[in-house]
Amino acid sequence: MRCRDARAWLTEEHSESEAETARQRSEALAHLARCPSCQRYEQQQQRLEQMLHESFSPVSCSISTEQIMQAIYLRQRTTRQLEELHQQQRTRLARIRTLSSLFMTFLFILTAGIPLLLFMLFFNQPELLVKTLIVLSDTVDVFLVVLTYLRLGLSVVSQDNLLLTALAFLLLLLAAIWLRLMRVPQEA
């Protein structure tokens, strides 16, 4: 028997007649006793079969089906909650967009209306215009005084490095809190 025939006999299923199988078996065993390369091939085949049987051994699992189903249910519930949060965030943003556009329209109309109102007062009732300008000048004076105090306060803050550092840290902390609150919720 040749090496090729012996190796083929080792790897194939033996479904022939018993007399034919017994003769081939005796020839293959005699060849294996003489040929060291075929002996190594047989050992490799035995190791492969042993590794295959070891790798497919049944594995016991400590997690029950009920625990798996409960975890799936919790994940689905969490996903639903996140979808609800996303929907709430979308509705809030839509409301904010609507309100902000209304506010900006109102502010534009108000800002554009003040000069128009002053122009109409100039032609119709000049004495009312003078009184309005006196009131507006007082408002401007108050605004200038507030700006002066604010500038004085900022100069104190800028002269004291510790106070400036604390103010910068506070602004940074507020920005971090705002970013944390405005982030998109992540799935657990």
C-alpha positions as CSV (number, residue, x, y, z in Angstrom):
1,M,0.0,0.0,0.0
2,R,1.2,3.5,-0.8
3,C,1.3,6.5,1.6
4,R,-1.5,8.2,-0.4
5,D,-3.8,5.1,0.0
6,A,-3.0,4.7,3.7
7,R,-3.8,8.4,4.4
8,A,-7.0,8.2,2.4
9,W,-8.0,5.1,4.4
10,L,-7.3,7.0,7.6
11,T,-9.5,10.0,6.6
12,E,-12.4,8.2,4.9
13,E,-15.5,6.6,6.3
14,H,-15.3,2.8,6.3
15,S,-18.7,1.7,4.7
16,E,-17.5,-1.1,2.4
17,S,-18.0,-4.8,3.0
18,E,-16.4,-6.3,6.1
19,A,-14.1,-8.6,4.1
20,E,-12.8,-5.7,2.0
21,T,-12.5,-3.5,5.0
22,A,-10.6,-6.1,7.0
23,R,-8.1,-6.6,4.2
24,Q,-7.6,-2.8,3.7
25,R,-7.3,-2.4,7.4
26,S,-4.5,-5.0,7.7
27,E,-2.7,-3.5,4.7
28,A,-3.0,0.1,6.2
29,L,-1.9,-1.0,9.6
30,A,1.1,-2.8,8.1
31,H,2.0,0.3,6.1
32,L,1.6,2.5,9.2
33,A,4.0,0.3,11.2
34,R,6.7,0.8,8.5
35,C,6.1,4.5,7.4
36,P,7.1,7.3,10.0
37,S,5.4,10.1,7.9
38,C,2.1,8.2,7.9
39,Q,2.4,7.6,11.6
40,R,2.8,11.4,12.1
41,Y,-0.2,11.9,9.9
42,E,-2.2,9.5,12.0
43,Q,-1.2,11.3,15.2
44,Q,-2.2,14.6,13.7
45,Q,-5.6,13.2,12.7
46,Q,-6.1,11.8,16.2
47,R,-5.2,15.2,17.7
48,L,-7.6,17.0,15.3
49,E,-10.5,14.6,16.3
50,Q,-9.7,15.1,20.0
51,M,-9.7,18.9,19.6
52,L,-12.9,18.8,17.7
53,H,-14.6,16.7,20.3
54,E,-13.3,19.0,23.1
55,S,-14.4,22.2,21.4
56,F,-18.0,20.9,20.9
57,S,-18.5,19.8,24.4
58,P,-21.8,21.1,25.9
59,V,-21.4,24.3,27.9
60,S,-23.6,25.0,30.9
61,C,-24.8,28.5,31.3
62,S,-25.6,30.1,34.7
63,I,-28.0,32.6,33.2
64,S,-31.6,31.5,33.0
65,T,-34.0,32.3,30.2
66,E,-36.1,34.3,32.6
67,Q,-33.1,36.6,33.4
68,I,-32.4,37.1,29.7
69,M,-36.0,38.0,29.0
70,Q,-36.0,40.4,31.9
71,A,-32.8,42.1,30.6
72,I,-34.5,42.4,27.1
73,Y,-37.6,43.9,28.7
74,L,-35.5,46.4,30.7
75,R,-33.5,47.3,27.5
76,Q,-36.8,47.8,25.6
77,R,-38.2,50.0,28.4
78,T,-35.0,52.1,28.5
79,T,-35.2,52.5,24.7
80,R,-38.8,53.6,24.9
81,Q,-37.9,56.1,27.7
82,L,-35.1,57.5,25.6
83,E,-37.4,57.8,22.6
84,E,-39.9,59.7,24.8
85,L,-37.1,62.0,26.0
86,H,-36.1,62.7,22.4
87,Q,-39.7,63.5,21.5
88,Q,-40.0,65.8,24.6
89,Q,-36.8,67.5,23.6
90,R,-38.0,68.0,20.0
91,T,-41.3,69.5,21.2
92,R,-39.5,71.8,23.6
93,L,-37.1,73.0,20.9
94,A,-40.1,73.6,18.5
95,R,-41.8,75.7,21.2
96,I,-38.6,77.6,21.9
97,R,-38.1,78.3,18.2
98,T,-41.7,79.6,17.9
99,L,-41.4,81.7,21.0
100,S,-38.0,83.1,20.0
101,S,-39.2,84.0,16.5
102,L,-42.2,85.7,18.0
103,F,-40.0,87.6,20.5
104,M,-37.6,88.6,17.8
105,T,-40.5,89.9,15.6
106,F,-41.9,91.8,18.6
107,L,-38.5,93.3,19.3
108,F,-38.0,94.3,15.7
109,I,-41.4,95.9,15.5
110,L,-40.8,97.7,18.8
111,T,-37.3,98.9,17.8
112,A,-38.6,100.1,14.4
113,G,-41.7,101.7,15.9
114,I,-39.8,104.0,18.3
115,P,-38.3,106.2,15.7
116,L,-41.6,106.2,13.8
117,L,-43.5,107.2,17.0
118,L,-41.0,110.0,17.6
119,F,-41.3,111.3,14.0
120,M,-45.1,111.4,14.3
121,L,-44.9,113.2,17.7
122,F,-42.6,115.8,16.1
123,F,-45.3,116.8,13.6
124,N,-48.4,116.3,15.6
125,Q,-47.6,117.3,19.2
126,P,-44.1,118.9,19.6
127,E,-44.6,119.6,23.3
128,L,-45.3,115.9,24.0
129,L,-42.1,115.1,22.1
130,V,-40.1,117.5,24.3
131,K,-41.5,115.8,27.5
132,T,-40.8,112.3,26.0
133,L,-37.2,113.4,25.2
134,I,-36.7,114.6,28.8
135,V,-37.9,111.3,30.1
136,L,-35.7,109.5,27.6
137,S,-32.7,111.6,28.6
138,D,-33.3,110.7,32.3
139,T,-33.4,107.0,31.2
140,V,-30.1,107.5,29.3
141,D,-28.6,109.2,32.4
142,V,-29.6,106.2,34.6
143,F,-28.2,103.9,32.0
144,L,-24.9,105.8,32.0
145,V,-24.7,105.7,35.8
146,V,-25.3,101.9,35.8
147,L,-22.6,101.5,33.2
148,T,-20.2,103.6,35.3
149,Y,-20.8,101.4,38.4
150,L,-20.5,98.3,36.3
151,R,-17.2,99.5,34.9
152,L,-16.0,100.3,38.4
153,G,-17.0,96.8,39.6
154,L,-15.2,95.2,36.6
155,S,-12.1,97.2,37.3
156,V,-12.1,95.8,40.9
157,V,-12.5,92.3,39.6
158,S,-9.7,92.7,37.1
159,Q,-7.4,94.1,39.7
160,D,-7.9,91.2,42.1
161,N,-6.6,88.1,40.4
162,L,-8.2,85.7,42.9
163,L,-11.6,87.3,42.3
164,L,-11.1,87.2,38.5
165,T,-10.1,83.5,38.8
166,A,-13.2,82.7,40.9
167,L,-15.4,84.5,38.4
168,A,-13.8,82.6,35.4
169,F,-14.2,79.3,37.3
170,L,-17.9,80.1,38.0
171,L,-18.5,80.9,34.3
172,L,-16.7,77.7,33.3
173,L,-18.8,75.7,35.8
174,L,-22.1,77.2,34.5
175,A,-21.1,76.4,30.9
176,A,-20.3,72.8,31.8
177,I,-23.6,72.4,33.6
178,W,-25.4,73.9,30.6
179,L,-23.6,71.5,28.2
180,R,-24.4,68.6,30.4
181,L,-28.1,69.5,30.5
182,M,-28.3,70.1,26.7
183,R,-26.6,66.9,25.6
184,V,-28.6,64.2,23.7
185,P,-29.4,61.3,26.0
186,Q,-27.4,58.2,25.3
187,E,-28.8,54.7,25.4
188,A,-27.6,52.7,28.4
